[in-house]
Amino acid sequence: MNLIALIEKLFEQFGYLVLLLGLPLDFIALPIPPGNSTLTYTGYLAYKGILHKFSALIMAFLGSILGITITYYIGYKLGLPLIGRYGKFLSLKPSSIEKTRKYYDKYGDKLLIVGFFIPGIRQFIGYFTGIIRIPYKHLALYAYAGIGLWVTSFFSIGFFFGNQWKYIFNLVESYLKYSSLLLGIFILCFVFIKQRKKKISK
């Protein structure tokens, strides 16, 4: 059974619960149909009139908020104790978390808004922000805004492009993958140049 066929079957059996319960599982990083394709297919079902547009959007938004909030609290409650006990095996120290927090203070707000579009990053946003102890109000302000943008964007692909949604969806997915790769290369180069300048200045 391919991915789309699986999502179709899930919607047939569970309806809106796929969004309210399935999207949180995507954030927890369980092996289920990914959120991007689920949201796009939800938009397509709304286009066909099988799902009510606003009900589907609300359920998708609530399911995503539930997912990011659960993973945030898991990271907040368990992250630092686990790093303190087992971090040495992964070369992670509490001081590394503090350094990461400082980087977040500079750039984190923007990453919370766009991070949901970056392949492989969405599932770790909640854990990461919890581990570095970002205040919940801060998470709610920026991450929930990012969720709203993410949910609306992929839902709109299915809703506005109708029967052409698969073609547009594949184009968007490819664009996001290549853009993320280029961004990763840029960040690595930036960090390398910065570290090299520090060594030269010493």
TAHU-V176103 format. One record per residue. NEAR is the number of other ideal C-beta (glycine too) atoms within 8 Angstrom. D_CENTER is the distance of its C-alpha to the mean C-alpha in Angstrom with 1 decimal. Layout:
((NEAR	D_CENTER) (NEAR	D_CENTER))
This chain:
((4	25.1) (5	22.6) (8	19.0) (9	20.0) (8	23.1) (10	21.1) (13	18.9) (9	22.2) (9	23.9) (11	21.3) (13	21.7) (5	25.4) (6	25.6) (9	23.2) (7	22.6) (10	20.3) (8	19.6) (13	17.3) (14	14.8) (12	15.8) (10	15.7) (15	13.9) (15	10.4) (13	10.6) (10	11.7) (16	8.7) (15	6.7) (10	10.0) (6	9.8) (6	13.1) (2	14.6) (7	14.3) (10	13.7) (8	10.2) (12	8.6) (9	9.5) (12	13.0) (15	13.4) (14	12.8) (14	15.0) (14	17.6) (16	17.6) (17	18.5) (12	21.2) (12	22.6) (15	22.9) (11	24.6) (7	27.1) (5	27.7) (5	26.6) (12	24.0) (6	24.6) (8	22.3) (6	21.8) (9	21.7) (16	18.9) (11	16.8) (8	17.6) (11	16.8) (14	13.4) (11	12.7) (10	14.3) (14	12.6) (15	9.0) (10	10.8) (11	12.5) (15	9.6) (15	8.2) (10	11.9) (12	13.1) (15	11.0) (15	12.1) (9	15.6) (12	15.7) (14	14.9) (10	17.3) (7	20.1) (8	20.0) (13	18.4) (10	21.5) (7	24.1) (9	22.6) (13	22.5) (7	26.0) (6	27.3) (7	25.6) (13	24.1) (7	27.3) (5	26.7) (6	23.6) (6	25.2) (8	23.1) (9	25.1) (9	24.6) (6	25.8) (9	22.9) (13	20.6) (8	22.7) (8	22.6) (9	18.8) (10	19.0) (8	21.4) (9	19.3) (12	16.5) (6	19.3) (6	20.0) (7	16.7) (12	13.9) (7	14.1) (7	13.3) (9	10.4) (14	8.8) (10	9.5) (9	8.7) (11	5.9) (11	3.5) (8	6.5) (11	7.1) (7	7.8) (7	7.4) (10	5.5) (13	1.9) (10	5.0) (9	7.0) (14	6.2) (16	8.3) (12	10.8) (9	11.3) (15	12.0) (16	14.2) (12	16.0) (11	17.1) (8	18.1) (10	16.5) (6	18.5) (7	16.9) (6	18.2) (8	16.4) (15	13.0) (8	14.1) (8	15.4) (12	12.6) (14	9.3) (11	10.9) (10	12.1) (13	8.9) (13	7.9) (9	11.5) (10	11.3) (14	8.5) (13	10.4) (9	13.7) (9	13.2) (15	12.6) (16	15.0) (9	17.5) (14	17.7) (19	19.1) (12	21.1) (8	22.8) (10	23.3) (10	24.5) (4	26.1) (7	24.8) (15	21.1) (7	20.8) (8	22.3) (10	20.2) (14	16.9) (8	18.0) (8	19.0) (10	15.6) (10	13.9) (8	16.6) (8	16.4) (11	12.8) (9	13.7) (8	16.9) (8	15.6) (12	13.1) (8	16.2) (8	18.4) (9	16.2) (8	16.2) (8	20.0) (8	20.6) (8	19.0) (8	21.1) (8	24.1) (8	23.7) (8	23.6) (8	26.5) (8	28.6) (8	28.0) (8	29.0) (8	32.0) (8	33.2) (8	33.2) (7	35.3) (6	37.7) (5	38.2) (4	39.2))
